[in-house]
């Protein structure tokens, strides 16, 4: 299963029978890499002048573009509404909202699936997203960046975030009580552990523990070694940790699939 092929399957797109010519010999799609066998339908590989992602193609100097990549490249909806989502055999699911991204980071679907996120400019990215064959290790395609996620590592870090938020809130309540004050309301989702992501391609303070964590270490509320699961994360996991740590009952609810 190849990226564009999976996207078409998820949305029920059947390549038009008018697409392509019969390949003269065996080859592969220069965009996604899908094999093209002699006699199969394929389009000549030609890029528009505005296309700048040649380095992300499997073989930009190749002869063929498969009918699945052609279908996607010819539809502007894949530059906008359908550029962000989780694509599976059962359908395409939305991931534009943080709550939906959190759901699929915590509950990746059965393979094969792909996970793409548009990060600003209007561009085709669904063909760039690798087809994931595992829930244990999978890739999230954020624009031109491929983010590798080791699910067990991410889940362990998310559990620690929730635990530390509990500890911090209890500590703050105890301090307020000692001073004879009413405990202040704390936005738990504002308690980010390691940097954060705004989904615009910017990385902020990744791998650096947030102030509320260092305050607890300095005041003896936790040991510095408590943060070990955070430091076991790779760059991508630490970046996605804020999204995966979202506390909202709706995170547990699988969104409804999208359609064309």
ROMARDO-381585 format. One line per field, with one value per atom (N, C-alpha, C, O): residue in three letters; x, y, z. Coordinates in pm, whole numbers, plus 50000, padded with zeros to 5 digits. Example, Ala and Ser with C-alpha at 12.3 -4.5 7.8 and 13.67 -1.06 7.14 Angstrom:
! ROMARDO-381585
code <- [ALA_ALA_ALA_ALA_SER_SER_SER_SER]
px <- [51319_51230_51320_51424_51285_51367_51290_51341]
py <- [49431_49550_49670_49668_49775_49894_50003_50114]
pz <- [50780_50780_50780_50846_50708_50714_50787_50804]
//
This chain:
! ROMARDO-381585
code <- [UNK_UNK_UNK_UNK_UNK_UNK_UNK_UNK_UNK_UNK_UNK_UNK_UNK_UNK_UNK_UNK_UNK_UNK_UNK_UNK_UNK_UNK_UNK_UNK_UNK_UNK_UNK_UNK_UNK_UNK_UNK_UNK_UNK_UNK_UNK_UNK_UNK_UNK_UNK_UNK_UNK_UNK_UNK_UNK_UNK_UNK_UNK_UNK_UNK_UNK_UNK_UNK_UNK_UNK_UNK_UNK_UNK_UNK_UNK_UNK_UNK_UNK_UNK_UNK_UNK_UNK_UNK_UNK_UNK_UNK_UNK_UNK_UNK_UNK_UNK_UNK_UNK_UNK_UNK_UNK_UNK_UNK_UNK_UNK_UNK_UNK_UNK_UNK_UNK_UNK_UNK_UNK_UNK_UNK_UNK_UNK_UNK_UNK_UNK_UNK_UNK_UNK_UNK_UNK_UNK_UNK_UNK_UNK_UNK_UNK_UNK_UNK_UNK_UNK_UNK_UNK_UNK_UNK_UNK_UNK_UNK_UNK_UNK_UNK_UNK_UNK_UNK_UNK_UNK_UNK_UNK_UNK_UNK_UNK_UNK_UNK_UNK_UNK_UNK_UNK_UNK_UNK_UNK_UNK_UNK_UNK_UNK_UNK_UNK_UNK_UNK_UNK_UNK_UNK_UNK_UNK_UNK_UNK_UNK_UNK_UNK_UNK_UNK_UNK_UNK_UNK_UNK_UNK_UNK_UNK_UNK_UNK_UNK_UNK_UNK_UNK_UNK_UNK_UNK_UNK_UNK_UNK_UNK_UNK_UNK_UNK_UNK_UNK_UNK_UNK_UNK_UNK_UNK_UNK_UNK_UNK_UNK_UNK_UNK_UNK_UNK_UNK_UNK_UNK_UNK_UNK_UNK_UNK_UNK_UNK_UNK_UNK_UNK_UNK_UNK_UNK_UNK_UNK_UNK_UNK_UNK_UNK_UNK_UNK_UNK_UNK_UNK_UNK_UNK_UNK_UNK_UNK_UNK_UNK_UNK_UNK_UNK_UNK_UNK_UNK_UNK_UNK_UNK_UNK_UNK_UNK_UNK_UNK_UNK_UNK_UNK_UNK_UNK_UNK_UNK_UNK_UNK_UNK_UNK_UNK_UNK_UNK_UNK_UNK_UNK_UNK_UNK_UNK_UNK_UNK_UNK_UNK_UNK_UNK_UNK_UNK_UNK_UNK_UNK_UNK_UNK_UNK_UNK_UNK_UNK_UNK_UNK_UNK_UNK_UNK_UNK_UNK_UNK_UNK_UNK_UNK_UNK_UNK_UNK_UNK_UNK_UNK_UNK_UNK_UNK_UNK_UNK_UNK_UNK_UNK_UNK_UNK_UNK_UNK_UNK_UNK_UNK_UNK_UNK_UNK_UNK_UNK_UNK_UNK_UNK_UNK_UNK_UNK_UNK_UNK_UNK_UNK_UNK_UNK_UNK_UNK_UNK_UNK_UNK_UNK_UNK_UNK_UNK_UNK_UNK_UNK_UNK_UNK_UNK_UNK_UNK_UNK_UNK_UNK_UNK_UNK_UNK_UNK_UNK_UNK_UNK_UNK_UNK_UNK_UNK_UNK_UNK_UNK_UNK_UNK_UNK_UNK_UNK_UNK_UNK_UNK_UNK_UNK_UNK_UNK_UNK_UNK_UNK_UNK_UNK_UNK_UNK_UNK_UNK_UNK_UNK_UNK_UNK_UNK_UNK_UNK_UNK_UNK_UNK_UNK_UNK_UNK_UNK_UNK_UNK_UNK_UNK_UNK_UNK_UNK_UNK_UNK_UNK_UNK_UNK_UNK_UNK_UNK_UNK_UNK_UNK_UNK_UNK_UNK_UNK_UNK_UNK_UNK_UNK_UNK_UNK_UNK_UNK_UNK_UNK_UNK_UNK_UNK_UNK_UNK_UNK_UNK_UNK_UNK_UNK_UNK_UNK_UNK_UNK_UNK_UNK_UNK_UNK_UNK_UNK_UNK_UNK_UNK_UNK_UNK_UNK_UNK_UNK_UNK_UNK_UNK_UNK_UNK_UNK_UNK_UNK_UNK_UNK_UNK_UNK_UNK_UNK_UNK_UNK_UNK_UNK_UNK_UNK_UNK_UNK_UNK_UNK_UNK_UNK_UNK_UNK_UNK_UNK_UNK_UNK_UNK_UNK_UNK_UNK_UNK_UNK_UNK_UNK_UNK_UNK_UNK_UNK_UNK_UNK_UNK_UNK_UNK_UNK_UNK_UNK_UNK_UNK_UNK_UNK_UNK_UNK_UNK_UNK_UNK_UNK_UNK_UNK_UNK_UNK_UNK_UNK_UNK_UNK_UNK_UNK_UNK_UNK_UNK_UNK_UNK_UNK_UNK_UNK_UNK_UNK_UNK_UNK_UNK_UNK_UNK_UNK_UNK_UNK_UNK_UNK_UNK_UNK_UNK_UNK_UNK_UNK_UNK_UNK_UNK_UNK_UNK_UNK_UNK_UNK_UNK_UNK_UNK_UNK_UNK_UNK_UNK_UNK_UNK_UNK_UNK_UNK_UNK_UNK_UNK_UNK_UNK_UNK_UNK_UNK_UNK_UNK_UNK_UNK_UNK_UNK_UNK_UNK_UNK_UNK_UNK_UNK_UNK_UNK_UNK_UNK_UNK_UNK_UNK_UNK_UNK_UNK_UNK_UNK_UNK_UNK_UNK_UNK_UNK_UNK_UNK_UNK_UNK_UNK_UNK_UNK_UNK_UNK_UNK_UNK_UNK_UNK_UNK_UNK_UNK_UNK_UNK_UNK_UNK_UNK_UNK_UNK_UNK_UNK_UNK_UNK_UNK_UNK_UNK_UNK_UNK_UNK_UNK_UNK_UNK_UNK_UNK_UNK_UNK_UNK_UNK_UNK_UNK_UNK_UNK_UNK_UNK_UNK_UNK_UNK_UNK_UNK_UNK_UNK_UNK_UNK_UNK_UNK_UNK_UNK_UNK_UNK_UNK_UNK_UNK_UNK_UNK_UNK_UNK_UNK_UNK_UNK_UNK_UNK_UNK_UNK_UNK_UNK_UNK_UNK_UNK_UNK_UNK_UNK_UNK_UNK_UNK_UNK_UNK_UNK_UNK_UNK_UNK_UNK_UNK_UNK_UNK_UNK_UNK_UNK_UNK_UNK_UNK_UNK_UNK_UNK_UNK_UNK_UNK_UNK_UNK_UNK_UNK_UNK_UNK_UNK_UNK_UNK_UNK_UNK_UNK_UNK_UNK_UNK_UNK_UNK_UNK_UNK_UNK_UNK_UNK_UNK_UNK_UNK_UNK_UNK_UNK_UNK_UNK_UNK_UNK_UNK_UNK_UNK_UNK_UNK_UNK_UNK_UNK_UNK_UNK_UNK_UNK_UNK_UNK_UNK_UNK_UNK_UNK_UNK_UNK_UNK_UNK_UNK_UNK_UNK_UNK_UNK_UNK_UNK_UNK_UNK_UNK_UNK_UNK_UNK_UNK_UNK_UNK_UNK_UNK_UNK_UNK_UNK_UNK_UNK_UNK_UNK_UNK_UNK_UNK_UNK_UNK_UNK_UNK_UNK_UNK_UNK_UNK_UNK_UNK_UNK_UNK_UNK_UNK_UNK_UNK_UNK_UNK_UNK_UNK_UNK_UNK_UNK_UNK_UNK_UNK_UNK_UNK_UNK_UNK_UNK_UNK_UNK_UNK_UNK_UNK_UNK_UNK_UNK_UNK_UNK_UNK_UNK_UNK_UNK_UNK_UNK_UNK_UNK_UNK_UNK_UNK_UNK_UNK_UNK_UNK_UNK_UNK_UNK_UNK_UNK_UNK_UNK_UNK_UNK_UNK_UNK_UNK_UNK_UNK_UNK_UNK_UNK_UNK_UNK_UNK_UNK_UNK_UNK_UNK_UNK_UNK_UNK_UNK_UNK_UNK_UNK_UNK_UNK_UNK_UNK_UNK_UNK_UNK_UNK_UNK_UNK_UNK_UNK_UNK_UNK_UNK_UNK_UNK_UNK_UNK_UNK_UNK_UNK_UNK_UNK_UNK_UNK_UNK_UNK_UNK_UNK_UNK_UNK_UNK_UNK_UNK_UNK_UNK_UNK_UNK_UNK_UNK_UNK_UNK_UNK_UNK_UNK_UNK_UNK_UNK_UNK_UNK_UNK_UNK_UNK_UNK_UNK_UNK_UNK_UNK_UNK_UNK_UNK_UNK_UNK_UNK_UNK_UNK_UNK_UNK_UNK_UNK_UNK_UNK_UNK_UNK_UNK_UNK_UNK_UNK_UNK_UNK_UNK_UNK_UNK_UNK_UNK_UNK_UNK_UNK_UNK_UNK_UNK_UNK_UNK_UNK_UNK_UNK_UNK_UNK_UNK_UNK_UNK_UNK_UNK_UNK_UNK_UNK_UNK_UNK_UNK_UNK_UNK_UNK_UNK_UNK_UNK_UNK_UNK_UNK_UNK_UNK_UNK_UNK_UNK_UNK_UNK_UNK_UNK_UNK_UNK_UNK_UNK_UNK_UNK_UNK_UNK_UNK_UNK_UNK_UNK_UNK_UNK_UNK]
px <- [50085_50000_50088_50181_50060_50138_50051_49929_50117_50049_49926_49817_49942_49829_49722_49602_49764_49671_49583_49462_49643_49568_49472_49360_49516_49429_49306_49194_49325_49212_49119_48997_49176_49095_49012_48894_49073_49005_48885_48785_48895_48789_48702_48616_48724_48642_48664_48573_48786_48818_48868_48968_48800_48845_48906_48838_49033_49097_49016_48966_49003_48926_48986_49108_48901_48952_49016_49084_48992_49051_49193_49263_49234_49368_49474_49455_49584_49702_49705_49607_49825_49850_49911_49957_49911_49968_50121_50185_50177_50322_50394_50353_50500_50575_50666_50704_50702_50788_50769_50705_50825_50813_50886_50987_50831_50893_50823_50766_50826_50754_50709_50761_50613_50565_50678_50731_50715_50823_50787_50874_50656_50612_50607_50677_50526_50505_50584_50601_50631_50710_50631_50689_50500_50419_50468_50487_50489_50533_50433_50312_50486_50406_50456_50572_50369_50409_50375_50283_50449_50426_50280_50224_50219_50080_49980_49865_50023_49934_49919_50004_49807_49784_49873_49886_49933_50013_50022_50012_50043_50060_50209_50290_50247_50387_50415_50331_50530_50563_50605_50712_50517_50543_50503_50395_50587_50560_50523_50579_50429_50395_50512_50594_50517_50628_50629_50734_50512_50502_50544_50556_50567_50603_50747_50838_50767_50902_50947_51052_50871_50902_50969_50947_51049_51115_51199_51208_51259_51346_51270_51330_51138_51057_50995_50934_51011_50960_51055_51175_51000_51085_51186_51303_51139_51230_51178_51104_51216_51164_51206_51150_51306_51349_51285_51320_51191_51127_51032_51007_50982_50894_50747_50671_50706_50564_50515_50590_50386_50310_50192_50117_50174_50064_49930_49923_49825_49693_49643_49561_49690_49646_49708_49637_49837_49901_49841_49823_49810_49750_49615_49584_49533_49402_49417_49342_49512_49531_49586_49537_49687_49750_49654_49669_49554_49459_49344_49259_49341_49229_49281_49361_49235_49281_49234_49292_49131_49081_49188_49183_49286_49394_49502_49597_49487_49574_49511_49576_49384_49310_49241_49305_49111_49031_49083_49086_49126_49166_49318_49370_49388_49534_49572_49682_49483_49510_49413_49292_49468_49380_49454_49575_49378_49429_49357_49234_49434_49378_49392_49502_49281_49279_49196_49133_49195_49111_48963_48882_48928_48788_48742_48623_48833_48793_48901_49006_48871_48959_48898_48780_48981_48934_49001_49118_48927_48981_49091_49089_49188_49295_49334_49441_49246_49277_49268_49338_49182_49167_49263_49291_49312_49406_49346_49416_49218_49152_49152_49161_49141_49142_49284_49306_49382_49521_49558_49627_49511_49540_49481_49545_49359_49295_49378_49400_49425_49496_49641_49699_49700_49832_49824_49913_49716_49697_49640_49666_49561_49492_49514_49420_49636_49659_49571_49551_49519_49429_49505_49628_49431_49497_49567_49513_49686_49755_49684_49613_49703_49786_49712_49590_49787_49729_49837_49956_49794_49886_49827_49706_49914_49875_49944_50066_49868_49927_49865_49746_49947_49902_49955_50076_49864_49901_49953_49891_50063_50119_50134_50232_50040_50040_50009_49894_50109_50088_50004_50001_49937_49855_49948_50018_49947_50036_49979_49901_50020_49986_50082_50204_50030_50119_50078_50158_49956_49911_49995_50011_50050_50135_50271_50341_50308_50436_50432_50535_50313_50299_50324_50252_50423_50448_50328_50254_50309_50206_50260_50360_50194_50238_50187_50069_50276_50243_50247_50242_50258_50267_50204_50211_50144_50098_50209_50205_50306_50412_50509_50556_50539_50624_50556_50533_50526_50459_50508_50574_50473_50519_50400_50297_50416_50321_50388_50497_50323_50380_50330_50212_50418_50384_50446_50564_50366_50422_50529_50502_50650_50761_50840_50936_50799_50871_50806_50684_50887_50838_50875_50992_50773_50794_50772_50661_50877_50868_50826_50887_50721_50665_50677_50629_50742_50744_50633_50644_50528_50404_50423_50371_50494_50510_50583_50548_50683_50757_50666_50670_50584_50494_50389_50359_50332_50229_50284_50217_50407_50470_50489_50467_50529_50550_50417_50409_50313_50181_50130_50077_50146_50103_50177_50119_50307_50386_50339_50336_50303_50252_50128_50118_50035_49912_49945_49888_50036_50076_50139_50108_50227_50295_50200_50218_50102_50001_49925_49895_49892_49826_49913_49866_50040_50134_50144_50142_50154_50168_50042_50051_49926_49801_49783_49737_49820_49813_49910_49878_50028_50130_50083_50095_50028_49978_49862_49852_49775_49663_49713_49658_49818_49875_49938_49925_50005_50067_49959_49973_49851_49742_49678_49644_49662_49601_49688_49638_49820_49913_49904_49922_49878_49869_49729_49704_49636_49498_49421_49321_49469_49404_49323_49344_49230_49153_49238_49297_49247_49327_49279_49159_49372_49336_49313_49372_49226_49200_49321_49377_49359_49475_49431_49364_49469_49442_49545_49660_49504_49599_49661_49778_49586_49641_49747_49824_49750_49854_49985_50089_49980_50101_50169_50152_50246_50319_50450_50515_50487_50608_50734_50829_50735_50854_50815_50751_50851_50824_50678_50591_50652_50517_50523_50625_50412_50401_50281_50173_50298_50184_50141_50056_50198_50166_50200_50146_50287_50329_50475_50535_50532_50669_50772_50891_50727_50820_50839_50743_50962_50993_51039_51132_50977_51007_51047_50967_51167_51216_51202_51180_51215_51206_51316_51431_51281_51370_51402_51472_51351_51375_51253_51144_51268_51151_51095_51169_50963_50896_50922_50966_50893_50924_50853_50911_50728_50654_50719_50706_50787_50857_50988_51020_51062_51188_51160_51240_51048_51011_50989_51032_50921_50896_51024_51039_51117_51246_51322_51375_51326_51400_51340_51412_51209_51143_51127_51058_51189_51190_51059_51037_50973_50845_50862_50789_50958_50990_51141_51211_51191_51332_51353_51263_51470_51497_51489_51454_51522_51516_51374_51353_51276_51135_51107_51018_51183_51159_51225_51219_51286_51358_51277_51332_51147_51070_51062_51047_51072_51071_51200_51197_51310_51438_51461_51556_51374_51383_51312_51319_51243_51170_51265_51367_51230_51304_51249_51154_51310_51269_51121_51051_51074_50935_50839_50738_50867_50779_50769_50661_50883_50881_50801_50738_50804_50729_50578_50497_50541_50399_50341_50221_50425_50380_50268_50174_50278_50173_50037_49937_50033_49907_49855_49737_49943_49902_49858_49784_49903_49870_49744_49710_49674_49551_49452_49423_49399_49300_49162_49130_49084_48948_48878_48931_48759_48687_48665_48657_48655_48627_48746_48730_48865_48982_48958_49008_48882_48857_48759_48744_48693_48590_48650_48707_48637_48686_48599_48477_48657_48574_48511_48554_48408_48342_48426_48493_48425_48506_48458_48341_48551_48519_48490_48515_48438_48412_48441_48456_48449_48473_48356_48359]
py <- [49880_50000_50125_50136_50217_50340_50460_50452_50572_50685_50733_50739_50765_50817_50710_50741_50586_50474_50463_50444_50476_50468_50585_50568_50704_50822_50803_50833_50754_50730_50624_50637_50518_50413_50469_50436_50552_50608_50693_50697_50761_50852_50795_50865_50670_50607_50662_50664_50708_50763_50652_50586_50631_50536_50615_50696_50592_50668_50662_50556_50774_50781_50689_50685_50615_50526_50601_50541_50733_50812_50858_50914_50833_50875_50781_50659_50838_50759_50690_50684_50639_50559_50427_50417_50329_50200_50211_50250_50176_50185_50093_49979_50143_50065_49962_49863_49986_49891_49911_50006_49820_49829_49953_49995_50009_50124_50151_50059_50272_50308_50452_50530_50487_50625_50711_50681_50815_50901_50983_51041_50988_51067_50981_51010_50875_50796_50665_50604_50621_50497_50373_50265_50383_50265_50203_50273_50070_50005_50024_50019_50046_50056_49946_49947_49852_49739_49764_49839_49701_49714_49685_49584_49775_49759_49826_49846_49862_49932_50079_50137_50137_50278_50365_50339_50467_50565_50692_50689_50802_50930_50959_50914_51031_51078_51170_51253_51155_51237_51377_51397_51473_51612_51698_51680_51791_51879_52019_52069_52080_52219_52309_52270_52425_52516_52559_52597_52553_52594_52483_52508_52363_52251_52265_52286_52253_52274_52158_52166_52050_51939_51820_51705_51849_51742_51653_51532_51714_51637_51538_51448_51553_51461_51350_51257_51360_51255_51136_51151_51017_50897_50905_50874_50949_50961_51071_51045_51196_51309_51306_51378_51224_51212_51091_51058_51027_50907_50938_51054_50831_50847_50859_50926_50793_50776_50846_50868_50882_50921_50825_50814_50756_50659_50732_50853_50658_50721_50773_50866_50717_50763_50900_50990_50917_51047_51151_51267_51109_51202_51251_51370_51159_51198_51301_51399_51280_51370_51506_51610_51503_51627_51714_51836_51651_51726_51785_51856_51756_51803_51904_51869_52028_52133_52110_52167_52028_52003_51938_51949_51870_51808_51909_51874_52031_52139_52214_52296_52184_52261_52166_52110_52148_52073_51933_51887_51864_51724_51706_51598_51813_51802_51752_51701_51767_51729_51620_51640_51505_51397_51267_51257_51168_51032_50945_50936_50882_50804_50655_50607_50581_50439_50367_50430_50236_50158_50189_50176_50231_50254_50396_50425_50485_50622_50721_50685_50849_50958_51026_51059_51048_51110_51246_51263_51344_51479_51486_51413_51576_51598_51745_51780_51832_51975_52034_52130_51977_52027_51952_51834_52024_51965_51843_51746_51848_51738_51611_51501_51626_51509_51456_51334_51547_51502_51424_51323_51475_51408_51267_51172_51254_51121_51022_50910_51060_50964_50943_50838_51040_51016_50913_50830_50919_50825_50692_50587_50698_50578_50563_50579_50534_50518_50406_50304_50424_50324_50199_50199_50093_49973_50006_50080_49952_49974_49901_49803_49949_50063_50195_50202_50300_50432_50536_50508_50656_50769_50886_50893_50977_51086_51211_51224_51303_51424_51549_51551_51652_51778_51893_51910_51972_52093_52196_52214_52262_52354_52496_52565_52539_52679_52701_52729_52688_52720_52613_52497_52656_52564_52474_52522_52347_52255_52113_52079_52033_51891_51821_51824_51756_51684_51538_51460_51500_51365_51258_51148_51290_51191_51177_51078_51276_51272_51185_51135_51167_51096_50946_50882_50890_50746_50664_50705_50549_50455_50380_50309_50397_50331_50188_50161_50097_49955_49906_49786_49998_49962_50072_50190_50031_50128_50161_50265_50073_50090_50202_50278_50209_50316_50366_50289_50494_50548_50690_50751_50741_50873_50966_50930_51087_51196_51292_51342_51319_51410_51551_51579_51638_51778_51864_51900_51897_51969_51884_51773_51938_51864_51783_51716_51790_51720_51586_51577_51482_51349_51327_51319_51316_51304_51158_51107_51093_50953_50944_51006_50867_50854_50709_50617_50691_50561_50565_50634_50492_50510_50487_50564_50382_50350_50463_50497_50522_50633_50754_50819_50783_50897_50877_50969_50757_50728_50739_50790_50691_50701_50847_50884_50930_51072_51142_51228_51105_51165_51131_51218_51007_50967_51047_51086_51072_51150_51296_51356_51352_51489_51500_51592_51408_51411_51397_51467_51307_51286_51412_51451_51475_51594_51714_51800_51719_51823_51807_51906_51684_51658_51707_51776_51671_51709_51861_51915_51928_52074_52140_52232_52096_52155_52135_52225_52017_51990_52079_52130_52096_52181_52326_52390_52377_52513_52532_52636_52431_52439_52442_52514_52364_52360_52494_52541_52555_52687_52790_52871_52788_52883_52863_52960_52738_52708_52760_52816_52741_52791_52942_52995_53010_53156_53205_53325_53109_53146_53198_53268_53163_53207_53095_52977_53134_53037_52987_53069_52855_52803_52862_52867_52904_52961_52849_52741_52878_52781_52774_52876_52653_52632_52564_52461_52623_52562_52452_52480_52328_52217_52204_52166_52236_52226_52332_52320_52436_52537_52492_52554_52382_52328_52235_52113_52294_52217_52168_52240_52048_51990_52030_52080_52008_52035_52119_52069_52245_52327_52318_52288_52342_52325_52331_52367_52296_52309_52395_52377_52489_52567_52518_52581_52407_52345_52435_52416_52531_52619_52599_52682_52489_52461_52523_52525_52575_52636_52546_52491_52530_52450_52545_52624_52537_52629_52552_52475_52571_52515_52363_52308_52297_52152_52092_52136_51991_51920_52000_51950_52123_52202_52196_52234_52149_52141_52279_52376_52286_52413_52463_52388_52591_52655_52587_52574_52544_52484_52353_52314_52285_52162_52193_52130_52291_52325_52386_52369_52456_52509_52395_52403_52290_52178_52105_52057_52097_52035_52118_52064_52249_52339_52340_52359_52320_52323_52184_52168_52084_51950_51874_51777_51917_51848_51721_51624_51722_51606_51599_51699_51482_51466_51493_51471_51541_51567_51440_51444_51327_51199_51161_51076_51224_51198_51230_51171_51323_51369_51279_51310_51169_51082_51041_51041_51005_50968_51079_51051_51205_51315_51316_51338_51292_51296_51173_51169_51072_50953_50974_50890_51089_51118_51167_51229_51137_51198_51338_51382_51407_51545_51555_51643_51468_51474_51446_51516_51346_51309_51421_51449_51485_51595_51713_51786_51730_51837_51808_51899_51683_51644_51619_51598_51620_51586_51677_51630_51806_51898_51858_51857_51827_51785_51656_51646_51558_51428_51437_51350_51541_51556_51637_51666_51672_51750_51679_51561_51751_51694_51747_51863_51660_51691_51558_51469_51545_51417_51375_51256_51474_51443_51378_51324_51382_51319_51170_51111_51109_50965_50928_50810_51027_51000_51007_51109_50901_50897_50985_50968_51080_51166_51091_50982_51151_51092_51111_51214_51017_51030_51144_51183_51195_51300_51236_51118_51317_51268_51382_51497_51348_51449_51546_51637]
pz <- [50000_50000_50000_50081_49910_49899_49938_49941_49968_50030_49953_50009_49827_49750_49730_49727_49716_49702_49826_49815_49945_50071_50085_50131_50046_50053_49965_50008_49844_49754_49812_49804_49869_49930_50045_50058_50129_50245_50206_50277_50092_50050_49938_49883_49905_49802_49663_49581_49637_49504_49413_49443_49303_49200_49086_49024_49057_48948_48820_48782_48754_48630_48524_48506_48453_48347_48231_48148_48226_48118_48152_48067_48275_48316_48260_48255_48218_48190_48054_47980_48027_47908_47955_48068_47870_47907_47910_47813_48027_48044_47945_47923_47888_47789_47853_47790_47978_48050_48200_48244_48278_48424_48476_48422_48582_48647_48779_48838_48824_48947_48937_48857_49020_49027_49083_49191_49013_49058_49180_49244_49213_49329_49455_49552_49453_49576_49576_49681_49460_49454_49421_49412_49402_49370_49239_49140_49238_49114_49000_49020_48884_48761_48668_48625_48638_48556_48408_48376_48323_48180_48147_48189_48073_48034_48127_48089_48250_48342_48304_48236_48350_48321_48410_48530_48354_48428_48344_48221_48412_48345_48328_48409_48226_48216_48335_48370_48397_48513_48468_48412_48495_48462_48581_48637_48618_48731_48684_48586_48754_48725_48766_48849_48710_48739_48885_48938_48950_49091_49187_49307_49137_49223_49271_49191_49404_49460_49547_49612_49549_49640_49570_49608_49470_49396_49488_49467_49590_49681_49766_49824_49774_49854_49770_49824_49640_49552_49553_49576_49528_49524_49411_49429_49293_49178_49087_48992_49116_49037_48891_48808_48857_48718_48649_48536_48718_48663_48547_48514_48487_48370_48406_48337_48517_48542_48669_48764_48666_48785_48790_48693_48903_48912_48909_48934_48877_48864_48998_49001_49109_49241_49273_49319_49248_49269_49175_49213_49053_48957_49005_48995_49058_49111_49223_49227_49311_49424_49379_49422_49294_49249_49168_49162_49107_49025_49107_49052_49238_49322_49425_49512_49414_49507_49649_49742_49669_49804_49891_50013_49827_49904_49944_50014_49901_49948_50064_50129_50090_50191_50289_50377_50273_50369_50395_50509_50290_50304_50312_50287_50348_50362_50501_50520_50598_50736_50778_50778_50815_50856_50878_50857_50920_50939_50837_50837_50750_50640_50670_50700_50663_50692_50586_50501_50593_50501_50523_50431_50645_50681_50654_50666_50619_50593_50633_50685_50608_50649_50770_50771_50872_50995_51014_50980_51068_51082_51188_51287_51164_51261_51267_51316_51216_51217_51357_51389_51441_51578_51671_51652_51769_51864_51933_51960_51962_52033_51949_52003_51817_51729_51711_51705_51702_51695_51822_51817_51935_52062_52062_52108_52010_52008_51930_51977_51813_51729_51772_51744_51841_51898_52011_52028_52088_52198_52149_52207_52041_51991_51840_51763_51798_51654_51597_51663_51477_51418_51374_51367_51344_51291_51159_51077_51139_51011_50897_50920_50776_50737_50759_50746_50794_50807_50781_50793_50745_50733_50810_50831_50853_50943_50891_50903_50834_50778_50839_50870_50857_50916_50833_50817_50780_50708_50808_50913_50779_50878_50826_50857_50749_50708_50562_50526_50478_50338_50268_50309_50163_50085_50003_49914_50033_49962_49967_50055_49870_49873_49968_49946_50072_50163_50184_50236_50147_50180_50111_50164_49994_49925_49992_49971_50073_50142_50268_50313_50323_50451_50432_50355_50500_50487_50533_50623_50472_50517_50638_50628_50750_50874_50880_50856_50912_50921_51065_51091_51159_51300_51386_51351_51497_51596_51696_51762_51706_51806_51766_51850_51637_51583_51456_51363_51453_51334_51308_51392_51189_51145_51128_51071_51180_51155_51058_51085_50945_50846_50874_50854_50919_50948_50839_50847_50738_50624_50558_50513_50550_50491_50593_50558_50721_50827_50858_50871_50870_50909_51055_51089_51140_51284_51327_51319_51372_51414_51560_51648_51586_51721_51767_51701_51882_51949_52053_52154_52026_52102_52251_52331_52290_52432_52505_52618_52441_52501_52521_52625_52419_52427_52535_52611_52542_52641_52784_52873_52805_52937_52977_53092_52881_52909_52937_53025_52862_52884_53025_53095_53067_53201_53308_53409_53284_53379_53384_53491_53269_53266_53356_53437_53341_53421_53570_53654_53602_53742_53801_53914_53725_53774_53785_53871_53698_53710_53841_53909_53877_54005_54121_54212_54117_54223_54235_54345_54121_54123_54178_54260_54135_54182_54333_54403_54382_54526_54603_54710_54547_54611_54618_54722_54507_54504_54602_54667_54614_54707_54852_54935_54881_55016_55052_55165_54956_54980_55008_55100_54931_54951_55088_55156_55129_55260_55374_55471_55361_55463_55478_55588_55368_55371_55405_55415_55422_55453_55334_55349_55214_55092_55029_55056_54944_54868_54752_54681_54732_54619_54486_54460_54404_54274_54172_54180_54078_53970_53878_53840_53842_53755_53627_53629_53515_53385_53364_53330_53383_53375_53236_53224_53132_52997_52968_52873_53053_53037_53100_53079_53176_53237_53137_53141_53048_52947_53006_53083_52972_53031_52956_53016_52827_52744_52625_52532_52625_52510_52468_52550_52343_52290_52140_52082_52077_51932_51899_51957_51806_51759_51620_51556_51575_51446_51328_51219_51347_51239_51201_51132_51246_51209_51301_51269_51416_51511_51632_51685_51674_51792_51902_51881_52018_52127_52252_52305_52299_52425_52431_52539_52320_52319_52405_52400_52483_52576_52703_52790_52715_52836_52926_52882_53051_53140_53169_53184_53178_53202_53344_53431_53366_53494_53611_53719_53591_53703_53749_53865_53657_53692_53767_53867_53715_53783_53920_54012_53935_54067_54166_54282_54121_54211_54248_54360_54153_54183_54286_54383_54264_54355_54496_54594_54504_54635_54695_54796_54635_54691_54679_54751_54590_54571_54487_54505_54397_54316_54298_54316_54263_54230_54081_54000_54047_53907_53823_53706_53884_53812_53773_53687_53838_53805_53658_53596_53603_53466_53361_53242_53403_53310_53188_53078_53201_53081_52976_52857_53020_52923_52841_52720_52906_52839_52751_52672_52764_52679_52546_52457_52532_52409_52301_52329_52176_52066_52041_52105_51945_51918_51882_51933_51796_51750_51864_51879_51944_52056_52159_52211_52187_52284_52230_52306_52099_52035_52040_52061_52021_52018_52158_52172_52260_52395_52444_52509_52413_52459_52402_52474_52273_52211_52273_52305_52289_52343_52488_52536_52560_52703_52727_52841_52621_52634_52725_52706_52823_52914_52875_52896_52818_52773_52753_52688_52809_52799_52654_52624_52565_52424_52354_52244_52415_52352_52332_52237_52420_52413_52301_52269_52243_52141_52001_51962_51927_51790_51703_51702_51628_51543_51427_51390_51372_51256_51131_51119_51039_50918_50828_50831_50747_50651_50516_50494_50427_50290_50193_50232_50067_49962_49951_49869]
//
